[in-house]
Amino acid sequence: MTEIDVLIAGGGPVGLMLACELQRRGVSYRIVTQLMAIDPHSRAIGMQPRTLEILAPLGVTDRLAAAGNWVDGITVSSEGRERADIDLQGLAGETPYPRILIVPEAETEAALEAALVRLGGRVERGRALTGFDHAADGVTATVNGDSGEETIRARWLVGCDGAHSVVRHTLGLGFEGAQFPERFWLADVQMNWSRTLDRAHAFFHPDGIAVAFPFGNDRWRVMMDVPDQRDAADPTLERLRAAFSERAGQAVAMADPRWIGAFAVHHRMVETFRRGRVFLAGDAAHIHSPVGGQGMNTGIQDAHNLAWKLAIVIHGRATEALLDTYDAERRPVARRLLRDVGRATHVVTGLHPALRLFRDQVLLRLVQLGPIRALISQRVAEFDVSYEESLLSSGRGHPAPGRRAPFVFLTRPDGRSATIFDVFDTVGFTALVFAGLSAGDAATAAATVARGALGDLGSVVVVAPSVSADWDGPLLLDRSGAAHQRYGASNGALVLVRPDGYLGFRGRLDDGPSLMRYLQRAHVAA
Ligand SMILES: Cc1cc2nc3c(=O)[nH]c(=O)nc-3n(C[C@H](O)[C@H](O)[C@H](O)COP(=O)(O)OP(=O)(O)OC[C@H]3O[C@@H](n4cnc5c(N)ncnc54)[C@H](O)[C@@H]3O)c2cc1C
């Protein structure tokens, strides 16, 4: 029996993302998944800006953009009147993707699987993990499929096997939480009504909420809480249409349902994302209401956080202690998500009439105010995910280590435009050496020290207001100084960007030795 480095159980969006990231880092892994084909029932439909950013290096974002429909935000109406427009317009210039992409989850999985195949990998379909033994040096897993039972030895196992995770059950981990009292109806249908395709629409009504998200070509995802919660049956198209029309305050024609059904919402989170040699990611680790559309997005970001750490440990360039930061960084993200989504779900469903009045008359006005709008945009885009408390965050300044590296436009020395994301080493680390706006000659020395500290773990890029004659590596020009300002580096700074695009270390240009100590503390050895 050969031993592989990583066994991934589950080939949904999260397992596929992990496989792509391990594949491009040259890790030996296998990914097995129960289903013979991608599930055509598209649960997740909203791709958030942060997820689109991290899928871009895989070529997945371009493919999804071609298949999906961009929306700027959501218009909220209550009892027949439009009361609020919640949009992401404040994100223009902050990201290449300042909108939400509405695209079926099946398309996202297909795009990820195609990327995996392009990279030289493959998913083993029709094969289910049935159990495993867990030892100090790895796992011995049993996988069943048409070709019979197979035993697989792997140094690490990652459970991306969804809400009913066999991996989580086998570890005996708690999955605490509760079920929301409301059940929801859902349908993917063709709709004939007078709404534009560049926005989602939500309707508050004394009976409950109804929402509609445009896929494009007159097709919409419709969701609402079930009018009579004692009714356990799946909806018919006519009942759903009538209830939706009532809440939307207009007669809406619906036809050609591709999916119509009912679901209940659970809010649960696993007690730890890592036990020994086993990790959990995505729905196997956290499930919650689809309000806010963040479940799959968060799961994909779990995989993105874990992949580079696993790869660097497997390649012997970091000690296993680095892997503890996966749970330390991602569990608080999931905890906050559950809290916020839980509150949002209460606000949009099942409120007492007096609170409904407060929501419609006061809350919907407040969310239109500039600063609150900006906070909501950051939250929806998942740009406020922060690892500031992590062991991997070191140094002072704004943006703080642990925050997402800001997006900025720059110029290449030959005059072509570029963005800072274009030069990030998305497999390794990127040391950004900001020369400072009154550029002295410290940048080249700092860049040389950073290059020595990183070795082949990443690359070094100098960002300077003008061409530097004595730096022979990648250089970007920041003639306006905007990049220096966004990175809080007007006086010069050494900034280390992690492989997942978050700031790890920041210091002065002469802080090269601290960068070396940072890498040691992070258990990374160049
Ligand atoms: C109605 C609805 C709407 C939603 N809308 C959104 C949205 O707009 N945005 C968003 O971000 N999220 C949304 N979500 C959540 C999103 O669908 C999930 O978070 C996402 O699918 C989780 O991906 P995953 O890969 O972790 O798990 P899954 O998609 O469940 O994939 C798990 C995979 O593992 C396989 N598997 C299971 N057991 C085994 C085993 N023992 N061995 C091998 N393979 C196994 C399964 O066949 C499956 O392919 C929504 C959910 C619902 C219900």
The ligand as a MOL file (V3000), in Angstrom:
LIG
                    3D

  0  0  0     0  0            999 V3000
M  V30 BEGIN CTAB
M  V30 COUNTS 53 58 0 0 0
M  V30 BEGIN ATOM
M  V30 1 C -30.7510 26.7090 -0.0630 0
M  V30 2 C -29.2980 26.9860 0.1530 0
M  V30 3 C -28.7520 28.1220 -0.4030 0
M  V30 4 C -27.4000 28.4100 -0.2120 0
M  V30 5 N -26.8840 29.5530 -0.7540 0
M  V30 6 C -25.5880 29.8580 -0.5440 0
M  V30 7 C -25.0100 31.0270 -1.1510 0
M  V30 8 O -25.6570 31.7640 -1.8740 0
M  V30 9 N -23.7030 31.2810 -0.9010 0
M  V30 10 C -22.9460 30.4590 -0.1270 0
M  V30 11 O -21.7530 30.7470 0.0720 0
M  V30 12 N -23.4500 29.3320 0.4290 0
M  V30 13 C -24.7520 29.0130 0.2330 0
M  V30 14 N -25.2530 27.8530 0.7500 0
M  V30 15 C -24.3620 26.9280 1.4860 0
M  V30 16 C -23.5600 26.0310 0.5210 0
M  V30 17 O -24.4180 25.3130 -0.3120 0
M  V30 18 C -22.6490 25.0790 1.2890 0
M  V30 19 O -21.9870 25.8140 2.2930 0
M  V30 20 C -21.6190 24.3940 0.3880 0
M  V30 21 O -22.2110 23.5370 -0.5330 0
M  V30 22 C -20.6400 23.5770 1.2440 0
M  V30 23 O -19.6830 22.9690 0.4260 0
M  V30 24 P -18.8790 21.6990 0.9640 0
M  V30 25 O -17.9360 21.3270 -0.1430 0
M  V30 26 O -18.3580 21.9660 2.3160 0
M  V30 27 O -19.9840 20.5770 1.1720 0
M  V30 28 P -20.9500 19.8830 0.0840 0
M  V30 29 O -21.2850 20.8260 -1.0120 0
M  V30 30 O -22.0550 19.2750 0.8550 0
M  V30 31 O -20.0270 18.7730 -0.5370 0
M  V30 32 C -19.6530 17.6320 0.1770 0
M  V30 33 C -19.3080 16.5470 -0.8090 0
M  V30 34 O -18.8070 15.4300 -0.1060 0
M  V30 35 C -19.3910 14.2540 -0.6130 0
M  V30 36 N -19.3980 13.2770 0.4790 0
M  V30 37 C -20.2240 13.2210 1.5350 0
M  V30 38 N -19.8790 12.1990 2.3380 0
M  V30 39 C -18.8020 11.6170 1.7730 0
M  V30 40 C -17.9840 10.5160 2.1260 0
M  V30 41 N -18.2200 9.8170 3.2340 0
M  V30 42 N -16.9620 10.1910 1.3130 0
M  V30 43 C -16.7170 10.8810 0.1790 0
M  V30 44 N -17.4800 11.9310 -0.1990 0
M  V30 45 C -18.4890 12.2880 0.5930 0
M  V30 46 C -20.7670 14.6590 -1.0700 0
M  V30 47 O -21.2310 13.7880 -2.0800 0
M  V30 48 C -20.5060 16.0610 -1.6070 0
M  V30 49 O -20.1670 16.0540 -2.9720 0
M  V30 50 C -26.5990 27.5420 0.5700 0
M  V30 51 C -27.1610 26.3800 1.1260 0
M  V30 52 C -28.4940 26.1040 0.9270 0
M  V30 53 C -29.0880 24.8720 1.5430 0
M  V30 END ATOM
M  V30 BEGIN BOND
M  V30 1 1 1 2
M  V30 2 1 2 3
M  V30 3 2 2 52
M  V30 4 2 3 4
M  V30 5 1 4 5
M  V30 6 1 4 50
M  V30 7 2 5 6
M  V30 8 1 6 7
M  V30 9 1 6 13
M  V30 10 2 7 8
M  V30 11 1 7 9
M  V30 12 1 9 10
M  V30 13 2 10 11
M  V30 14 1 10 12
M  V30 15 2 12 13
M  V30 16 1 13 14
M  V30 17 1 14 15
M  V30 18 1 14 50
M  V30 19 1 15 16
M  V30 20 1 16 17
M  V30 21 1 16 18
M  V30 22 1 18 19
M  V30 23 1 18 20
M  V30 24 1 20 21
M  V30 25 1 20 22
M  V30 26 1 22 23
M  V30 27 1 23 24
M  V30 28 2 24 25
M  V30 29 1 24 26
M  V30 30 1 24 27
M  V30 31 1 27 28
M  V30 32 2 28 29
M  V30 33 1 28 30
M  V30 34 1 28 31
M  V30 35 1 31 32
M  V30 36 1 32 33
M  V30 37 1 33 34
M  V30 38 1 33 48
M  V30 39 1 34 35
M  V30 40 1 35 36
M  V30 41 1 35 46
M  V30 42 1 36 37
M  V30 43 1 36 45
M  V30 44 2 37 38
M  V30 45 1 38 39
M  V30 46 1 39 40
M  V30 47 2 39 45
M  V30 48 1 40 41
M  V30 49 2 40 42
M  V30 50 1 42 43
M  V30 51 2 43 44
M  V30 52 1 44 45
M  V30 53 1 46 47
M  V30 54 1 46 48
M  V30 55 1 48 49
M  V30 56 2 50 51
M  V30 57 1 51 52
M  V30 58 1 52 53
M  V30 END BOND
M  V30 END CTAB
M  END
